[in-house]
Amino acid sequence: MDIPLQRGIYACWFKRHIDIAASLIGLIVLSPFLLFMTLLLLFCNRGTPFFIQERVGRDMRPFKIIKFKTMNDKKDASGNLLPDAERTGPLGRFLRATSIDELPELVNVFIGDMSLIGPRPWIPEQMARFEPLVQEKRMALRPGITGRAQVQGRNNLTFRQRVCLDLEYQRNLTFYQDLKILFGTFAKVLKREGIDQCPGAFDQTSGTIPPKDPETRGLRGNQTRRRNE
């Protein structure tokens, strides 16, 4: 039986007001540090200090996410960008390990594209690997700077596991759960766990969390396996 997603007073009203207040306070308090990082990256990257990319937002609407840019634009003799590893210097690796590169997303939270806590916003190509109904369910809420998947494995999880956790989060959305995720995120960042993408992140079978919602079993191209189970 399909379990309806949580739509209580906290999810429908308080959560957004908390996002506005918290993101505004964060931007004001962190403004000297954000300005410093912007100038530092402007010098180190010899170009734009920000990485802006289209992501899938609430109700499948696209938006532009803003992050600190962790890679430079160095190219080879043919004019092609060098591999990611060669374009990521010590500063970029530090920003990723500490998640400081995510701080500009407070702007996205303030203007309403994102929430402090919710499913991470993926690029369209990643979302397209899942069935349309799964995509719609996962993005029924605003995407978050952090979420349940980030505190239960981060990039060590497959994308199927992340979808299962995101849907479970929505079914049990409460202020208490958001607080747990927020403090859990700080712990993960301090330990620097789950930074690197796990091999086979789009793997459909090995090591995945058994989904409670049968729709989360629906990766594109997985229909034959589902019928034979």
C-alpha positions as a Markdown table, in Angstrom:
| # | Residue | x | y | z |
|---|---|---|---|---|
| 1 | Met | 0.0 | 0.0 | 0.0 |
| 2 | Asp | 1.3 | 3.4 | -1.0 |
| 3 | Ile | 2.0 | 5.7 | 2.1 |
| 4 | Pro | 1.0 | 9.3 | 1.4 |
| 5 | Leu | 3.8 | 11.9 | 1.8 |
| 6 | Gln | 3.8 | 14.1 | 4.9 |
| 7 | Arg | 2.0 | 17.4 | 4.6 |
| 8 | Gly | 1.5 | 18.7 | 8.2 |
| 9 | Ile | 1.6 | 22.3 | 9.4 |
| 10 | Tyr | 5.3 | 22.2 | 9.8 |
| 11 | Ala | 5.9 | 21.0 | 6.2 |
| 12 | Cys | 3.4 | 23.4 | 4.7 |
| 13 | Trp | 4.1 | 26.5 | 6.7 |
| 14 | Phe | 6.8 | 26.6 | 9.4 |
| 15 | Lys | 9.5 | 24.9 | 7.4 |
| 16 | Arg | 9.6 | 27.7 | 4.7 |
| 17 | His | 9.6 | 30.5 | 7.3 |
| 18 | Ile | 12.4 | 28.8 | 9.2 |
| 19 | Asp | 14.3 | 28.5 | 5.9 |
| 20 | Ile | 13.9 | 32.3 | 5.2 |
| 21 | Ala | 15.0 | 33.3 | 8.6 |
| 22 | Ala | 17.9 | 30.9 | 8.9 |
| 23 | Ser | 19.3 | 31.6 | 5.4 |
| 24 | Leu | 19.0 | 35.4 | 5.9 |
| 25 | Ile | 20.8 | 35.2 | 9.3 |
| 26 | Gly | 23.4 | 32.9 | 7.8 |
| 27 | Leu | 24.1 | 35.2 | 4.9 |
| 28 | Ile | 24.5 | 38.2 | 7.2 |
| 29 | Val | 26.7 | 36.4 | 9.8 |
| 30 | Leu | 28.8 | 34.7 | 7.2 |
| 31 | Ser | 29.1 | 37.7 | 4.8 |
| 32 | Pro | 32.7 | 38.6 | 5.7 |
| 33 | Phe | 33.8 | 34.9 | 5.2 |
| 34 | Leu | 31.8 | 34.6 | 2.0 |
| 35 | Leu | 33.3 | 37.7 | 0.6 |
| 36 | Phe | 36.8 | 36.5 | 1.6 |
| 37 | Met | 36.2 | 33.1 | -0.1 |
| 38 | Thr | 34.9 | 34.9 | -3.2 |
| 39 | Leu | 38.0 | 37.0 | -3.5 |
| 40 | Leu | 40.3 | 34.1 | -2.8 |
| 41 | Leu | 38.7 | 31.9 | -5.5 |
| 42 | Leu | 38.7 | 34.8 | -7.9 |
| 43 | Phe | 42.4 | 34.9 | -7.5 |
| 44 | Cys | 43.1 | 31.2 | -7.4 |
| 45 | Asn | 40.8 | 30.2 | -10.2 |
| 46 | Arg | 41.7 | 33.3 | -12.3 |
| 47 | Gly | 38.1 | 33.5 | -13.2 |
| 48 | Thr | 34.6 | 33.3 | -11.8 |
| 49 | Pro | 34.5 | 32.1 | -8.1 |
| 50 | Phe | 31.1 | 30.6 | -8.5 |
| 51 | Phe | 29.8 | 27.4 | -10.1 |
| 52 | Ile | 26.3 | 27.8 | -11.5 |
| 53 | Gln | 24.4 | 24.8 | -12.9 |
| 54 | Glu | 20.9 | 23.8 | -13.7 |
| 55 | Arg | 19.3 | 21.4 | -11.3 |
| 56 | Val | 15.9 | 19.8 | -10.8 |
| 57 | Gly | 13.8 | 21.6 | -8.2 |
| 58 | Arg | 10.5 | 21.2 | -6.5 |
| 59 | Asp | 7.7 | 19.8 | -8.7 |
| 60 | Met | 10.4 | 19.1 | -11.3 |
| 61 | Arg | 11.0 | 22.8 | -12.1 |
| 62 | Pro | 14.6 | 23.6 | -13.1 |
| 63 | Phe | 16.6 | 26.2 | -11.2 |
| 64 | Lys | 20.1 | 27.5 | -11.1 |
| 65 | Ile | 22.1 | 26.3 | -8.1 |
| 66 | Ile | 25.0 | 28.5 | -7.0 |
| 67 | Lys | 28.1 | 27.0 | -5.3 |
| 68 | Phe | 31.7 | 28.0 | -4.8 |
| 69 | Lys | 33.8 | 26.8 | -7.8 |
| 70 | Thr | 36.2 | 24.1 | -6.7 |
| 71 | Met | 37.9 | 23.5 | -10.1 |
| 72 | Asn | 39.8 | 25.9 | -12.4 |
| 73 | Asp | 39.3 | 26.2 | -16.1 |
| 74 | Lys | 42.8 | 25.0 | -17.2 |
| 75 | Lys | 42.9 | 23.5 | -20.7 |
| 76 | Asp | 45.3 | 21.4 | -22.7 |
| 77 | Ala | 47.2 | 22.4 | -25.8 |
| 78 | Ser | 44.1 | 21.5 | -27.9 |
| 79 | Gly | 41.9 | 23.8 | -25.9 |
| 80 | Asn | 40.0 | 21.0 | -24.0 |
| 81 | Leu | 39.5 | 21.2 | -20.3 |
| 82 | Leu | 41.9 | 19.1 | -18.3 |
| 83 | Pro | 40.5 | 16.1 | -16.3 |
| 84 | Asp | 38.7 | 17.1 | -13.1 |
| 85 | Ala | 41.5 | 15.8 | -10.8 |
| 86 | Glu | 44.0 | 18.0 | -12.5 |
| 87 | Arg | 41.8 | 21.1 | -12.2 |
| 88 | Thr | 41.0 | 20.6 | -8.5 |
| 89 | Gly | 43.7 | 22.2 | -6.4 |
| 90 | Pro | 44.3 | 22.0 | -2.6 |
| 91 | Leu | 41.8 | 24.8 | -2.0 |
| 92 | Gly | 39.1 | 23.1 | -4.1 |
| 93 | Arg | 39.6 | 19.8 | -2.3 |
| 94 | Phe | 39.4 | 21.6 | 1.1 |
| 95 | Leu | 36.1 | 23.3 | 0.1 |
| 96 | Arg | 34.6 | 20.0 | -0.9 |
| 97 | Ala | 35.8 | 18.1 | 2.1 |
| 98 | Thr | 34.4 | 20.7 | 4.5 |
| 99 | Ser | 31.3 | 21.4 | 2.3 |
| 100 | Ile | 32.1 | 25.1 | 2.4 |
| 101 | Asp | 31.5 | 25.1 | -1.4 |
| 102 | Glu | 27.8 | 24.6 | -0.5 |
| 103 | Leu | 27.4 | 27.8 | 1.5 |
| 104 | Pro | 26.3 | 30.1 | -1.4 |
| 105 | Glu | 23.3 | 27.8 | -1.7 |
| 106 | Leu | 21.9 | 29.9 | 1.2 |
| 107 | Val | 21.0 | 32.4 | -1.5 |
| 108 | Asn | 18.9 | 29.6 | -3.2 |
| 109 | Val | 17.2 | 28.9 | 0.1 |
| 110 | Phe | 16.4 | 32.5 | 0.7 |
| 111 | Ile | 14.8 | 33.1 | -2.7 |
| 112 | Gly | 12.8 | 29.9 | -2.5 |
| 113 | Asp | 14.6 | 27.5 | -4.9 |
| 114 | Met | 15.8 | 25.3 | -2.0 |
| 115 | Ser | 15.3 | 24.4 | 1.6 |
| 116 | Leu | 18.0 | 23.9 | 4.3 |
| 117 | Ile | 16.9 | 20.3 | 4.5 |
| 118 | Gly | 15.4 | 18.1 | 1.8 |
| 119 | Pro | 16.4 | 15.8 | -1.1 |
| 120 | Arg | 19.6 | 17.0 | -2.8 |
| 121 | Pro | 19.0 | 18.6 | -6.2 |
| 122 | Trp | 20.3 | 16.5 | -9.0 |
| 123 | Ile | 21.1 | 17.4 | -12.6 |
| 124 | Pro | 18.4 | 16.5 | -15.2 |
| 125 | Glu | 20.5 | 13.6 | -16.5 |
| 126 | Gln | 20.7 | 11.9 | -13.1 |
| 127 | Met | 16.9 | 12.4 | -12.5 |
| 128 | Ala | 16.1 | 11.0 | -16.0 |
| 129 | Arg | 17.4 | 7.5 | -14.9 |
| 130 | Phe | 14.4 | 7.1 | -12.7 |
| 131 | Glu | 10.7 | 6.5 | -13.6 |
| 132 | Pro | 8.7 | 9.7 | -14.0 |
| 133 | Leu | 6.5 | 8.9 | -10.9 |
| 134 | Val | 9.6 | 8.4 | -8.8 |
| 135 | Gln | 11.0 | 11.7 | -10.0 |
| 136 | Glu | 7.8 | 13.5 | -9.1 |
| 137 | Lys | 7.5 | 11.9 | -5.7 |
| 138 | Arg | 11.2 | 12.7 | -4.8 |
| 139 | Met | 10.9 | 16.3 | -5.8 |
| 140 | Ala | 7.5 | 17.0 | -4.2 |
| 141 | Leu | 9.5 | 19.1 | -1.7 |
| 142 | Arg | 12.1 | 21.8 | -2.2 |
| 143 | Pro | 15.5 | 20.3 | -2.6 |
| 144 | Gly | 17.9 | 20.8 | 0.4 |
| 145 | Ile | 21.4 | 21.8 | 1.1 |
| 146 | Thr | 21.5 | 18.7 | 3.2 |
| 147 | Gly | 19.2 | 15.8 | 3.7 |
| 148 | Arg | 18.7 | 12.3 | 5.2 |
| 149 | Ala | 20.8 | 10.7 | 2.5 |
| 150 | Gln | 23.7 | 13.0 | 3.4 |
| 151 | Val | 23.8 | 11.9 | 7.1 |
| 152 | Gln | 23.3 | 8.2 | 6.3 |
| 153 | Gly | 26.1 | 7.7 | 3.8 |
| 154 | Arg | 26.4 | 10.8 | 1.7 |
| 155 | Asn | 28.2 | 9.9 | -1.6 |
| 156 | Asn | 28.8 | 6.3 | -0.4 |
| 157 | Leu | 25.2 | 5.5 | -1.2 |
| 158 | Thr | 23.9 | 4.4 | -4.6 |
| 159 | Phe | 21.3 | 6.7 | -6.2 |
| 160 | Arg | 18.6 | 4.2 | -5.5 |
| 161 | Gln | 19.4 | 4.2 | -1.8 |
| 162 | Arg | 19.3 | 8.0 | -1.8 |
| 163 | Val | 15.8 | 8.0 | -3.4 |
| 164 | Cys | 14.5 | 5.5 | -0.8 |
| 165 | Leu | 15.9 | 7.7 | 2.0 |
| 166 | Asp | 14.5 | 10.9 | 0.5 |
| 167 | Leu | 11.0 | 9.4 | 0.2 |
| 168 | Glu | 11.2 | 8.0 | 3.8 |
| 169 | Tyr | 12.2 | 11.5 | 4.9 |
| 170 | Gln | 9.1 | 13.0 | 3.3 |
| 171 | Arg | 6.8 | 10.5 | 4.9 |
| 172 | Asn | 8.2 | 11.3 | 8.4 |
| 173 | Leu | 8.8 | 15.1 | 7.9 |
| 174 | Thr | 8.9 | 16.8 | 11.3 |
| 175 | Phe | 10.8 | 19.6 | 13.0 |
| 176 | Tyr | 12.6 | 17.0 | 15.2 |
| 177 | Gln | 13.7 | 15.0 | 12.2 |
| 178 | Asp | 15.1 | 18.1 | 10.5 |
| 179 | Leu | 17.0 | 19.0 | 13.7 |
| 180 | Lys | 18.5 | 15.5 | 13.8 |
| 181 | Ile | 19.6 | 15.8 | 10.1 |
| 182 | Leu | 21.1 | 19.3 | 10.7 |
| 183 | Phe | 23.2 | 18.1 | 13.6 |
| 184 | Gly | 24.1 | 14.9 | 11.8 |
| 185 | Thr | 25.3 | 16.9 | 8.9 |
| 186 | Phe | 27.7 | 18.8 | 11.1 |
| 187 | Ala | 29.1 | 15.5 | 12.4 |
| 188 | Lys | 29.6 | 14.1 | 8.9 |
| 189 | Val | 31.4 | 17.3 | 7.8 |
| 190 | Leu | 33.7 | 17.2 | 10.8 |
| 191 | Lys | 34.5 | 13.6 | 10.2 |
| 192 | Arg | 34.8 | 14.2 | 6.4 |
| 193 | Glu | 32.9 | 11.0 | 5.6 |
| 194 | Gly | 31.4 | 10.0 | 2.3 |
| 195 | Ile | 33.1 | 12.7 | 0.2 |
| 196 | Asp | 34.0 | 10.6 | -2.8 |
| 197 | Gln | 31.3 | 9.1 | -5.1 |
| 198 | Cys | 31.0 | 5.4 | -4.6 |
| 199 | Pro | 31.7 | 3.1 | -7.5 |
| 200 | Gly | 28.6 | 2.0 | -9.3 |
| 201 | Ala | 26.5 | 4.8 | -7.9 |
| 202 | Phe | 23.7 | 4.0 | -10.3 |
| 203 | Asp | 23.9 | 0.2 | -9.6 |
| 204 | Gln | 20.4 | -1.2 | -9.2 |
| 205 | Thr | 21.0 | -4.3 | -7.1 |
| 206 | Ser | 24.1 | -4.6 | -4.9 |
| 207 | Gly | 24.0 | -3.3 | -1.4 |
| 208 | Thr | 20.9 | -1.2 | -1.8 |
| 209 | Ile | 18.4 | -0.5 | 1.0 |
| 210 | Pro | 15.2 | -2.5 | 0.4 |
| 211 | Pro | 12.7 | 0.2 | -0.7 |
| 212 | Lys | 9.4 | 0.5 | 1.3 |
| 213 | Asp | 7.7 | 2.1 | -1.7 |
| 214 | Pro | 7.6 | -0.2 | -4.7 |
| 215 | Glu | 7.9 | 2.7 | -7.0 |
| 216 | Thr | 11.5 | 3.3 | -5.9 |
| 217 | Arg | 12.4 | 0.0 | -7.5 |
| 218 | Gly | 11.9 | 1.6 | -10.9 |
| 219 | Leu | 15.1 | 2.7 | -12.4 |
| 220 | Arg | 14.7 | 3.1 | -16.2 |
| 221 | Gly | 15.6 | -0.1 | -18.0 |
| 222 | Asn | 14.8 | -2.1 | -14.9 |
| 223 | Gln | 11.3 | -3.2 | -15.8 |
| 224 | Thr | 12.3 | -6.8 | -16.9 |
| 225 | Arg | 14.0 | -7.5 | -13.6 |
| 226 | Arg | 11.0 | -6.2 | -11.7 |
| 227 | Arg | 8.6 | -8.5 | -13.5 |
| 228 | Asn | 10.7 | -11.5 | -12.8 |
| 229 | Glu | 11.0 | -10.9 | -9.1 |
